Amino acid sequence: MSTLHEAGHVIVCDLGFGDAGKGTVVDRLCRPADLAEPTTRPPVRAVVRFNGGAQAAHNVITGDGRHHTFAQFGSGTLAGVPTHLSRFMLVDPFALAAEARHLAGLGVPDPLALLTVDRRALLSTPYHAAANRLRETARGDQRHGSCGLGIGETARYALTHPQDAPTTGDCATPSRLLRKLTLLRDRLAGELDLTPAEFPAPPPSDCLPALHAFAQHVRLTDESHLARLLHTGPVVFEGAQGVLLDERHGFHPYTTWSTTTFANAETLLAEAGAAGSALRLGVLRTYTTRHGPGPLPTEDPELAAALPEPHNGTGHWQGAFRLGHFDAVAHRYALAACGGADALAVTHLDAPARYHALRLCTTYRLDGSPLHRIATGHPGDLAAQSRLTAALLRARPGIRLTPGPDPRAWAEAIGELLRTPVALESHGPAPQHKHLATSRGAATTIARMTTDEALRPTTFGPGAHCHWCGTAYPSDTTGWPRTCPGCGEISYRNPLPVTVALLPVNRPDGGQSLVVIRRTIEPGYGELALPGGYIDYGESWQQAAVRELREETGILAEAAEVTLVATDSDTAGGFLCLFALLPAQDLADLPPSKPTDETEGWQLIDTPTELAFAFHTRVSDSWFRGDFTRLA
């Protein structure tokens, strides 16, 4: 991974529910010269917005105390960096004019002169906003948490009536725009059982002058503009909202009508002949937040008082601003859903010192069982996402850890939990509170996907290719056995053999305990488990049991003394586990507990204890009941 000092183009994407600090990160990336940092990176030439619209609220505070909430302008504007609104943006000229006035009041000369707009971008109008608010009001206490600005209506109408959806380019041709606006108003009124006169928005003819003036004051561009722009120097792509609100990967129905992953930006780069050229930067807070209803398993009402938000509060349409402890489970899901990130920007690193009870949540409790990871499904399967949402609404925090109040320890812990290096640390709102890493972190494996690729069913990971000849199976391949389209060989998928060691320990008080380890890898990160692992080719299951015990605890045992006391399978049927009981050893004879590559070391449990894996718990409970006494 190149550092942010060296990176060319950068894509900034929120890995939560939004509000993680994308705007302040973009502003910081646009200011290397201001902070006198060593860098080989030329100045940023533009900020490109690649999803969402006027509902974005990216707060930026400058070193001299100026504050602006960016909605459609790029968050580099106060640093003098121009904005390009790409074809994926939903542009609201009325809101844009108000934003320009506020920026002018902060000392930005002629903000609209810093703006270029792709003429293919959809136009978001008062008619979309009115329909949005009427539908949201009709939902009553089942509201989705809409911003009330018509973003979903704009996207929905364009999908339903692609030829009639107004675009920014239409603003330059008043007659065409009037026809489209009138048709839009009449259709939406009809859907809501209203006459056009009853529809709560101004007549199209009243909107026309302002929209035509918009086309005269900004530069409308064609598809060749971005390619030329990318060749002039580094560009920062600024996303809106967060991956956990994505229209296809988010927790339906509490989502947005927008692709909030890296995919749109990757599409724009590919169209401009610069595919895969950008560093993908995921933004996170040290605590997880969301606006309005929907799952937030780590929510803690005490955080709102301990960590007050000066620029986030209860919205009339969105609802309350909610806070929870850092949700590693949800953020790991976000990384998987968006194809991974090259690096992380972690904001609010000052929060742990202000509130010592802040925690990192590494697992959930769901219906009495631990949940370590949320599986990604087929993009756009809203029925499946709705079932996932229902489950997550029942989920509660599981294991919660703290690295202490040191912000550096928090950054390192978050990078380790998400297996992605931290490239930017933010300790406060202003640019001088943000520091870029100067060393390269560990490389990450990412899947760069354009918007179209992100929608295709994909066969990936184990079993994606024929193990005889290496040919990839078709993308819609799901079942087993499967026949290779290249060599014709049939492959089967069988459970993997695993051996698990039960080592009793004689305590000085005459009782017995059982050896367990605390895992530092997934699955089951941070949880207790019995020592064990895969059986290697060429070794017996007994040899594997004592080898795994030695590797994970440092404790020695003899393979010849192993007794098979139980067999079990995991819930998914992917593993066949052989449980190996060893003769008891005296506590005084055991080596000191030390961390290994996969554990924090060994420890003892004296009573039945819930372990990371249900089948470990079942067998350890059996040992505590004495079920294996006659077999030992």
C-alpha positions, 0 to 999 in steps of 0.5 A: 500500500502506498501512503497517503503522502504518495498516493495519486487519486484517493476514494473516500468511503464511509464504512458505517452508517455515515457521519464518520468524518468523510468531509473533514478527511477530504478537507485534510487531503486537500491541504498537505501544503498548508501543514508543511508535511513532507510529501511527493504528492502534487496538489489535489486538482479536484474533488469528485462527488460520486453518489448521493445528493443534497442529503449529505452533511459533511462537516468541515471546520478550518484551522481559523474556526470557519465551519460549513456543512457540505452537501453537494460541494466537495469538502475541499472547497474551503481549501480552494479545490474545485468540485466536479459533480459526476453523473452518479450525483442527484443534483438539487440546484435550489439547495446548491444555490443556498450552499453557495451563498453560505460558502461565499459568506465564509470568504469563498469567492464565487463558489459556483465558479469552482463547480462543474456538473456532468450534464447526465446527472439527475435533477432532484426537484421540489416534486421529488422532495414533496413526494418523499415527505408525503410517503414518509409521513404515511409510514407513521411509526414505521418510518425508514429514516429518510432525510426528506429531500427526495433522494429516493424519489429521484432515483426511483422515478429515473428507474421507472421513467428513464427517458422522462427523468430530468437531468442537469443538462435539461436545465439549459433547454427550458422547453424540454425541462418544463415538459419533464417537470410537468410530467413528473409533477403529474405522475407523482400526484397521481401516485399519491391520489392527489390532483396536480393542483393539490400537490404541495410543490410550486408549479413547474413554470415557477421553478423554471427561471431558477433552474435555467439560471443554474445552467447559466452559472455553472459549467455543464460537462460531457463524459470526456471532462473527467478523463481530462481532469484525471490527467491533470493531477490527483483527484479525491473522490468523495462519497456520501452516507455509508456502506451500511446504508447501501441500497443493495448491501445495507440493512433493508428497509433502513437504507438509501437509494444510492450505491454508497460503496467504492463502486461508482468511483471505480466505474468513473475511473474505469470509464476514464481509462484509469481503472484501479488507479486510486487508493481506497480509503475507508473512514470510521469513528472510534464509536459507531453512529447512525441517524434514525431507525434501524439496527445499531446493535452496540447502541448505548444511551450513555454515549450521547451525554458523554460524547455530545455532537455539536453538528449532529442532532435529531432531524425532523425526517431522519429521527434521532442521532444514535451512538454505539460502541465501535461495532467491529462486526458491522464494519467487517461486514461493510469491508466485505460488502464493498470489496475491501479498502487499502487503508483506514482513516480513523476519526474521533480518536480523542473520544476514548480519553474523554469517555473511558467506558468506550469499548470495541465490540468484537462479537454480537449475542444473537438469540443466545449464541455468539455471532462473529461475522455477518455473511454477505449475500447476493447484492440486491436480494432485499428479501434476504437483507430484510431477514438480516435486518430482523436478526440484527434488530435482536442482536446485542453486544457480545465481547467488548474490549478496550485498548485504554485511553491512548488514541494510538492504541485505539488506532492500532486495535481498529486496524488489527480488528479489520485487518486493514492499516490505518493511514490517517488518524484524526484527534479533533475537528480541524486539519491540524488535528489529523496526521498521516501515517508515513510508513506502509501498513500491511497489504490488504486483499481487495476486490476492485469492483465497478458499479456493474461488477458489484451487481453481478453474482460472484463465485469467490474464495474457496471453490471458485476455481477447479482444483484440477486445472485452475479454470474459474467456475461460471459466476452463477455456480452455487451447488456441489458437486460441480463440473469444471467447464475446462477439464470436465473433472467433477469436484466435491465439497466435503467437511474439513477434519478438525481435532480439538484437545481437552486437557484436564489440569489438576489444581492444588485444591484437588479440583480439576480445570480445563485448558482453553485459549483466547483466540486472536484470529477469526472466527471467534476473535477475542473469545475463549475456545478449546485448543485445536485446528485442522489435521495436516496431510500425513499426520494422524488425528492424535498427532494433530491434537497434540501438535495443535495443543503445543502450538497454541499453548506450549503444553506438551503431550503424547499422541499415544495417550489421546482418547477419542471421546466425542465427534461433532460438526459445526452448525453449517456442516463444514467441519468434522471435529474429533475431540481428543481427551488427554491425561490430566497434568498438574498445574505446577508442571505446565509452562507459563502462558504466553501469546502465540500467533493465534492466541493470547495464551492459555488459561483455565476454566473451572466451571461450564463456560460458553465458548466461541463455538457451540460444539466446543461448548457442548463437549466441554460441558460434557466433560464437566458433567463427568460424561467422559470419566469412564473413557479416560 
